């Protein structure tokens, strides 16, 4: 018996290796189900800690949860019976509330503006479609069943971005779960539009790894005129449109610029190039150890944002790739790049990602369509411009802004 023991051990090890290889390479089954974020925390520790500290798990909370309610529910401007409030939606910029009627959630009228500490009681579009199952739950819950209105957990959980986790959990973490830098994962919620059948305000049926356009029709800017959601110059006017705004500017093609029609004018494509042109290399500490065949994505949402933590904290800065000014390859262009003095401490996003998004009663969110907005656009469209942004030159007249913008850029374009 003893002489067979080593053979038995080797056989068991071989079987375990084979099973592990099989499970790890098997595609996620179509019948995988949602299991909730708590199921992830028994194995993963750092990611849940970062996620808990972010705004994502605070998107939809019971009003009885400590710290959930930031609105003044005793205000005389309140348009609903505070006792009917069951769920609080959001807490950073605005807060809205849902009650329950006939077993389903329903939106309660009005929105609390956090910064100004007052109720917005007019012009609130939630009244038009007060049914959260059609309007809110696709992004404010995990595992929504649109037929029954039931969901696995409230807020944005692990499976919102990684997809159904039952296969991964049931195989002790060996089976696959979606994990990647695909910006469509963020785009499923950071977009405005309708489901393919136009019934819902979110992409019904979409799962991470899918093609978002198969499930969702985005609302796009009108190049001829402002709309309620977009400025005519393509910059967002309302929140939750970062995905489409980003797709209009150059970062979206950062990897394509090396893989498609590259003329070689800057030399051979090396790992150093990928440390700024490929998301995988950037996230890996701007590593230069990657080859073109190793990477799939350029500069996407997760390249700049910590998806498991403080979403407002930069993973990398503009200067990490662009250097101290605009052009990495042609340094002579950088001499007069910034019109403001050094002591003004102007940051890249102050001019190139101006605050164009009205949120919480003021322009509080940066446009994700990178680019300068000249004062002339303010005159034509009313859009905030890069010069009078974030408190820079708001005390100056539009005429002053136009004159100085023209003076500086005309002089330095010669």
N, C-alpha and C positions, 0 to 999 in steps of 0.2 A: 504493500500500500504506500509505504514511504517513497518508493522510487517513482510513483505516479504523482506525488504531491506537487513537485515543481511544475510538471506538465499541466496540472489542474490550474495552478496559479497563473501560469502563462496564458492558458486558454481564457481564463476569466478576464485578465488584463486586456487580451486581444478583443474579446467581446465588448468590453466596456469602451475601448477606443473606437471600435466599429460603430457601436450605438451612438456614442458621442458625436462622431463624424457625421453619421446619418442625420441625427437630430439637428445639429448645427447648420447643416446645409439644406434641410428640407424647408421649402417656402412656408410662410405663415399660412395656416389653413384658413379657408374662406369662412369657416364657422367659428373662428376665434371670437371670444366674447370679452367684454370689459369687466375688470375685477376690482378697480378702485386703487387710488394712490397708496393706501395703507399696505397693500400687498407688495409694493415695491420696497418699502422701508425696512423690511427684514433683512434684505441683502445690501441695498444701496444706502449709504449714510450721508455722504457729502452733498449729493444732488438734492435729496429731500430737505436738508437744512437750508440750502440756498433758495430752493423753491418756496419754502415756508416764509422766508424773509422777504420775498418779492410780493408784487401786487397780484400776481396770478391767482393764488388761492383765496384772495379776498374779493373776488369779483361778484360773488353771490353768497351771502351768509344769512343765517337766521338772525332776526332782530334781537333775539334773546342772547346771542353770543356776545361775550364781553368785547367792547371796542368796535362792534360792527356798525353801530349807528353814530354818524357824525352830524346828521341833520337835526334841526330844531323841530321836533315833533309837537312842541307846545306852542308853536308860532300861530298867531291869528291869521296868517296867510296860508296855512295848511288847507289843502283842498279835499282832504279825505279824513276819515275817522282813524286816528292813530292806532286804535285798538285792532284795526283790520290789517295792519301791516304785519306780514309774516317774514318776508325776505327783503334784505337790503342789497341793492345793486350798486357796486362801485363805492369809492370813498375818497379818492384822491382829488378829482376835479369836480365831479358831480355825483350826487347820490339820488337814486330813484328807488321806489318801493313796489313790492308786489304783495297782493293779498291772495286769498284762496276762495274760489267760488265754484260750487258743484264739483269739488275734488280737483280742480285745476287752477293753476296760478293765473292771476290777471293783473295787469299793470294798473297802479294807482296814479292819479293825475299829478303832474308837476314834477319839478326836479330841483334839488337843493344844490346851490352853487357854493362849493366849499370855501373858496378863497374870499368871496364877498359876503358869505354868511347870509344868504337870502334865498327865498324860493323863487324859482322861475315858473310863473303861472300862466304865461301866454306863449303862443308860438311853439309849443312843445309837441313834436310830431308823434309822440307815443300814443296820443289819443286816436290817431288814425287807424292804427292796428294795435289795439290793447291786449292782444293775445300773445303771451310770451312764448307759447309753443311754436308760433310762426315767426316771432320777431327776435327773441332774446336767447332762448334756451340752447340753440345750436352752438353758441360760443360761451355761454355762461354755465353750462353743465357738461358733464362727461357721459357718453353712452346714451344719448337721448333717443327714445323711441317716439317718432313723430306721430305714430298712430295712437299711442296710449298716453303720451305726455310723461311717461316715467323715465327716470334717469338714474345712473349709478351713484353719482356724487355731484354736488354743486361746485361752481367755480371752474377754473382752468386747472386740470390735474395732469398727472404724468401722461395718461393715455390720450389727452387732447393732442399731444405732439408726437407720441410714440405709437398710437393706435392700440387696438384691443390687446391686452396682455396675457390672456389665459394660456396661450400656447407657451409663452416664455416662462410663466410661473409654474405651470404643470410639468414642465421638463427641467425644473430646478435651475432655470436660467440658461440652459443649453440651447433651447429652441430660439429661433430668431424673434426679434421685435424690431420695429422700424427705428432706425437711428441714423441720422444724416443731416446734411446742411441744406436740404431742399427748401428754398424760400417759400414754396407753396404751402408748407406746413403753417407758417406764420400768416400767409396770405389768406388762408381759409377764414380767418377772423379779422385780420387787418385789411379788409376790403369792404366796400359797400356794393350791393347789387341784389340779385335774386337767384333763387334756385332755378334750374332749367325749366320747371313748370310754372315759374313766377309766383308760387304760393308762399314761399318762405324767404326770409331775409338772410339765409345762410345756405351753404352748399350741402343739401341733404344727401347723405350716403357717402360723402367724401371720407377717405381714410388716408393718413400719412403714407406717402408713396404713390398715391394716385395722381392722375392729371387733373388739376383743379378745374380747368376749363370744361371738363366733361360734366361737371356738377354745378357750375356757377357762371352766371353772366354778370360781369362787373359793370358798375356804372362808371363811365369814362368822362373825362372833361370834354367840353365843347369849345373848339378852338375859336369860335366866332363870338361867344358871349359867356359871361359868368353864369353859373348855375348855383343852386342852393348848396351844392357839395364841392364844387370846383371853381377856381378862378380860371379865366379864359387862357391864361398863359401856362396852364397845366399844373399849377401848384394846388395842393389840397386846401379846401376851405373848411371842411369838417374832419373830425378824427376818424380813425379806423380806415384810412385809405393809404397807409404807408406802402403797402405792397405795390400798388399800381404806380404810385408816385416814384418809387425807387426804380421801377422798370423803364421809366422814361429817360434815365440819365446814364452816364458812362460806366459806373461801377458794375452794372449788370453784365457788361461785356468784358470785364477785366481778364477772364481766362480765354474767352474767344479771341481777344486781340492777339493772343500768342498762338492759338491753334488754327485760326482761320485767316488766310490771306496775309499772314505776317511776312513782310518783305525783307526781314533780316537787318534792317538799318541800324538796330541797336546791338547787333551781334547775336551770337547763339543763345537760344533759350536754355537757361541753367536753373539750378535750384534757387539761386539768388533772385531770379525773376519771379519764381513761384512763391517766394516768401512774402510777396505783396500782391500777386495776381491770383493766387489760389487759396480758397478758404481753408482747406485742410492744413496747408503749410502755415498759414497765418495763425490758426488756433493752436497749432503745435509750436508755439513760441517763435513764430516767424522762421521756422526751420528751413535751412537750405539743402536738406537731405532728400527732398522729393524730386521725382521725375515727372514728366508730363503724363505718363501712363498711370501714375499713382493718384492723380487728382481728378475730381469730377466737377467741382463747383468753383466759381470765382468768388467775388466779394458778395456775400449774402447777409441776411439779417443776423445770423449767429456769429458772423465774423466780427461784427462791431458790438453786438449786445451779448451779455452773459445770460444765456437762455435759462440757466438753472439758478440765477441769483439776481443781483441788483440790475434790473433791465436798463436803468438810466446811466449806469456806470460803463465807461468805454472799455472795451476789451483791448483795443488799440486806438491810438489817436491818428489823426490825419497826417501829422508830422512823421509818424513811424514809417510811412511809405513815401510821402511827398517831400520829406525833408522840411526845411524851414520855410518853404514857400511852394509855389504852384507846380513848377516843372522839375521833375527828377532828372530828365535827360538833357534838358537845355537850361543850364543854370543862369544864362544871361537874361532869360525872361523874368527872373525872380527879383531883379534889382528894385523895381518900382511896383512890386505886386500889391503891397498893402498901402493904401493912402493915409492910414491913421498912424500917429506916432506910437512908438514902442510903449510909452507909459500908459496908453489907452488900454493895453492888454486885450486887444481884439482877438477873438478866437476864430478859427476857420468857419465853424458853423454859424457864427454871428452874421456873416455875410453870405455864405454859400448854402446855408440851411435856415433861412429866415423864419421867424414866427409868423406863419400865415394861417394857422388853424385856430378857429374860434372854439374855445373849450372852457367850460366853467365860467362863462361870462366875459372872457377876454381872450386875446391872442396869446396862447400859452404853449402851443406845440410847434415844433420845428417841421418845416416841409422836408420830406424825404426825396424830393426831386432836387438834387444838388445843383446849384447855379445861382448866379447873381440876379437879383430882381432890381432893375434900375428904377429911379424915381419916375421916369416917364410912364412906367406901367401903373404906378399909383394914380397918375393923372387920367390915364385911359380907362383903368379897370377898378380903381379903388383898392387894389391889393396892397398890403403892407410891403414896403421895399427894404432892400438890404441896408440902406443908409440910416433909416429911422427905425431900426429894429432893436428890440430888447433894451430900449432906453438910450441907445447911442445918440441919435440926433433928432429925437422926437420933439425937442424944443425949437427946432428950426423949421422955417416955412418950407413948403414944397418947392417953391421957386429957388430957395437957397440950396436945397438938396440937388435939384436938377442942374443948377449952374455949376456947383462944385463937382458933381459927378462927371459932367461933360468936360469940365476944365482938366480934371486929373486924367481921365481915360483918353481924351483926345490927345493930350500932351504926350502920354506914354505909349500911344499906339504908333507914333511916327518913327 
